[in-house]
């Protein structure tokens, strides 16, 4: 049995079509987005955002945000 190899574009198109058919469009997008490359330099961005903060300040900000999110949820 001889088959002609498909292009990567054809393989990707077929894979996305099959995923969407079996798990739905929304979950297909969620799955594919795991593998998309971001942009920028994470290390430089992290230093620019957080170098002026201590670890305790970062933890405190996270805890405050979590507490406010709990307060915003309906009971």
Buried (B, 14 or more C-beta within 10 A) or exposed (E): EEEEEEEEEEEEEEEBEEBBEEEEEEEBEEEBEEEEEEEEEEEEEEEEEEEEEEEEEEEEEEEEEEEEEEEEEEE
